[in-house]
């Protein structure tokens, strides 16, 4: 359970730090340095494991696919944050839980209990409420589409994580994903600018990713994604209101309570 708490903490800090740098740096630069820090973090432990045990072709293939989803998701969400408020766009990430649960059911025949299903539905309803009361009509349609694309990509990544880890373990799987995202971005190296500010989102991404992989060793991917979105979204929204002065109405507070109750139901189920 401790790793689930770390997932919530570090993904919340990641969302806020990503928003802070998104106004000043390009999505390409932010994504590149986030993934670079994550790749270096995993490589410290993964390199000796690669030298001793290598990697299976299945893990490599799955890692490349997961990396593509991750690259698209990161670029999409950072791009969305450049023109949209975090309090509106972050709730859309709640739909990543739906993508994960659907893939678990369609490809692995995994199901949620009745309480967990009600919790997932509550998370989705809460996410929808937050978007509706967040002045969605003032948000560019492109930002909304990009946020939903990011949610789908991250939901697919969470679905693939347990499968990949079963092949090569936590650190080698994390390294494969990281370099699958990083290597294609090297093609655009001339368009990438550096700042020490970009290191902090990368640190939070590595810690969040590692915590998630460790949590997935003992918890269903659909359940984790539902808990994650049911708790991270309210926290990110509240921090967004404090740091970026985004208003919180009574209706937003109600939607936050709905989200939190959904996360609790999933964790109890």
C-alpha positions in Angstrom: 0.0 0.0 0.0 3.0 2.3 0.6 3.8 2.3 -3.1 0.2 3.3 -3.9 0.7 6.4 -1.7 4.0 7.2 -3.4 2.2 6.9 -6.8 -0.4 9.5 -5.7 2.3 11.8 -4.2 4.7 11.8 -7.1 2.2 11.9 -9.9 0.6 14.9 -8.3 3.9 16.7 -8.0 4.6 15.7 -11.6 1.4 17.3 -12.9 2.0 20.5 -11.1 5.7 20.8 -12.1 4.8 20.0 -15.7 2.3 22.8 -15.6 4.9 25.2 -14.2 7.4 24.6 -17.0 4.9 24.3 -19.8 4.5 28.1 -20.2 8.2 28.6 -20.8 9.5 25.5 -22.6 8.3 23.5 -25.6 6.5 20.1 -25.1 9.4 18.5 -26.9 12.0 19.9 -24.5 9.9 19.0 -21.4 9.2 15.5 -22.6 12.8 14.8 -23.6 14.4 15.8 -20.3 11.7 14.1 -18.2 12.3 10.8 -20.0 16.1 11.3 -20.0 16.1 11.6 -16.2 13.7 8.6 -15.9 16.0 6.5 -18.3 19.1 7.3 -16.2 17.3 6.5 -13.0 16.3 3.0 -14.2 19.6 2.3 -15.9 21.6 2.4 -12.6 19.9 -0.9 -11.6 18.9 -2.2 -15.0 22.4 -2.2 -16.7 23.8 -4.9 -14.5 20.6 -6.9 -15.0 20.8 -6.5 -18.8 24.5 -7.7 -18.7 23.7 -10.7 -16.6 20.3 -11.8 -18.1 19.7 -9.9 -21.3 16.1 -9.2 -22.5 13.4 -11.3 -24.1 12.1 -10.3 -27.6 8.6 -10.2 -26.1 9.6 -7.6 -23.5 11.4 -5.6 -26.1 8.4 -5.5 -28.4 6.0 -4.7 -25.6 8.4 -2.0 -24.3 8.5 -0.3 -27.7 4.7 -0.3 -28.0 4.4 1.1 -24.4 7.1 3.7 -25.2 5.1 4.9 -28.2 2.0 5.3 -26.0 4.0 7.1 -23.4 5.7 9.5 -25.9 2.3 10.4 -27.5 0.7 10.8 -24.0 3.5 13.1 -22.6 3.7 15.3 -25.7 0.0 15.6 -25.9 -0.6 16.5 -22.3 2.3 19.0 -22.1 0.9 20.6 -25.3 -2.6 20.8 -23.8 -1.3 22.5 -20.7 0.2 25.3 -22.7 -3.2 26.7 -23.6 -5.5 25.1 -21.0 -5.9 25.3 -17.2 -4.7 22.3 -15.2 -8.0 22.3 -13.2 -9.9 21.4 -16.4 -7.4 19.3 -18.3 -6.2 17.1 -15.4 -9.7 15.7 -14.7 -9.8 14.4 -18.2 -7.0 12.0 -17.3 -9.5 10.1 -15.2 -10.6 8.4 -18.4 -7.2 6.6 -18.4 -8.7 4.2 -15.8 -11.4 3.3 -18.2 -8.8 2.5 -20.9 -6.9 0.3 -18.5 -9.9 -1.6 -17.2 -11.3 -2.2 -20.8 -7.9 -3.6 -21.9 -7.7 -5.8 -18.8 -11.1 -7.2 -19.6 -10.7 -7.6 -23.4 -7.2 -9.1 -23.5 -6.7 -10.6 -20.0 -10.3 -11.4 -19.0 -9.7 -9.5 -15.7 -12.7 -8.0 -14.0 -13.5 -5.7 -11.1 -15.7 -6.5 -8.2 -19.1 -4.8 -7.9 -17.7 -2.3 -5.4 -14.7 -1.6 -7.5 -16.9 -1.1 -10.6 -19.1 1.4 -8.7 -15.9 3.1 -7.6 -14.6 3.4 -11.2 -17.9 4.7 -12.4 -17.8 7.3 -9.5 -14.3 8.4 -10.6 -15.5 8.9 -14.2 -18.6 10.8 -13.0 -16.4 13.0 -10.8 -14.0 13.6 -13.6 -16.9 14.6 -15.9 -18.3 16.9 -13.3 -14.9 18.6 -12.8 -14.6 19.2 -16.5 -18.1 20.6 -16.8 -17.7 23.1 -13.9 -14.3 24.1 -15.0 -15.3 26.6 -17.7 -14.8 24.0 -20.4 -16.3 26.3 -23.0 -13.3 28.6 -22.6 -10.7 25.8 -23.1 -9.5 25.4 -26.7 -10.9 22.2 -28.3 -7.5 21.1 -29.3 -6.4 21.1 -25.6 -9.3 18.9 -24.7 -8.6 16.4 -27.5 -4.9 16.3 -26.5 -5.7 15.6 -22.9 -8.0 12.7 -23.8 -5.3 11.4 -26.1 -2.9 11.5 -23.2 -5.4 9.7 -20.9 -5.7 6.9 -23.5 -1.9 6.6 -23.9 -1.2 6.4 -20.2 -4.1 4.0 -19.6 -2.6 1.7 -22.2 0.8 2.0 -20.6 -0.6 0.9 -17.2 -2.2 -2.1 -18.9 1.1 -3.2 -20.4 3.2 -2.7 -17.3 2.4 -6.0 -15.5 2.9 -8.0 -18.7 6.3 -6.5 -19.3 7.4 -6.8 -15.7 6.6 -10.5 -15.8 9.2 -10.9 -18.5 12.1 -8.8 -17.2 11.3 -7.3 -13.8 10.8 -3.7 -12.7 14.0 -2.0 -13.6 14.7 -3.6 -17.0 11.1 -2.9 -18.0 11.3 0.7 -16.8 14.5 1.1 -18.8 13.1 -0.4 -22.0 10.1 1.9 -21.8 12.3 5.0 -21.1 14.6 4.4 -24.0 11.8 3.5 -26.3 10.5 7.0 -25.7 13.9 8.7 -25.6 15.6 7.4 -28.7 13.0 8.7 -31.2 13.2 12.1 -29.6 16.9 12.4 -30.3 15.9 13.0 -33.9 14.6 16.4 -32.8 17.7 17.2 -30.6 18.3 20.6 -32.4 14.9 21.8 -31.3 15.4 20.9 -27.7 16.4 23.6 -25.2 17.9 22.8 -21.7 17.1 24.3 -18.3 17.7 22.9 -14.8 14.0 23.6 -14.2 13.3 20.6 -16.5 15.1 18.2 -14.3 12.4 18.4 -11.6 9.5 17.0 -13.6 11.9 14.2 -14.7 12.7 13.4 -11.1 9.0 13.2 -10.2 8.3 11.1 -13.3 11.0 8.6 -12.4 9.8 8.3 -8.8 6.1 8.1 -9.9 6.9 5.5 -12.5 9.0 3.4 -10.2 6.4 3.6 -7.5 3.7 2.5 -10.0 5.7 -0.5 -11.2 6.4 -1.6 -7.6 2.7 -1.2 -6.7 1.6 -3.2 -9.8 3.5 -6.2 -8.4 0.7 -6.6 -5.8 -2.3 -4.8 -7.3 -4.5 -5.1 -10.4 -3.6 -2.5 -13.1 -7.2 -1.4 -13.5 -7.6 -0.9 -9.7 -4.4 1.0 -9.4 -5.3 3.4 -12.3 -8.7 4.0 -10.8 -7.3 4.7 -7.3 -4.6 6.9 -8.9 -7.1 9.1 -10.9 -9.6 9.2 -8.0 -7.0 10.8 -5.8 -4.4 12.5 -8.0 -7.0 14.6 -9.8 -8.4 16.3 -6.8 -4.9 17.0 -5.3 -3.6 18.4 -8.6 -6.7 20.6 -9.0 -6.3 21.9 -5.4 -2.6 22.6 -5.9 -3.4 24.2 -9.3 -5.9 26.5 -7.5 -3.3 27.5 -4.9 -0.3 27.9 -7.2 -1.9 29.2 -10.4 -4.8 31.0 -8.7 -7.4 28.9 -10.5 -10.8 29.4 -8.8 -12.6 26.6 -7.0 -16.3 26.8 -6.8 -18.7 24.9 -4.6 -19.5 22.7 -7.5 -15.8 21.8 -8.0 -15.6 20.9 -4.3 -18.6 18.6 -4.8 -16.9 17.0 -7.8 -13.7 16.5 -5.8 -15.6 14.7 -3.1 -17.2 12.5 -5.7 -13.7 11.6 -7.1 -12.3 10.9 -3.8 -15.2 8.7 -2.8 -14.6 6.7 -6.1 -11.0 6.2 -5.2 -11.9 5.0 -1.8 -14.5 2.5 -3.1 -12.0 1.0 -5.6 -9.3 0.6 -2.8 -11.8 -1.0 -0.4 -13.3 -3.3 -3.0 
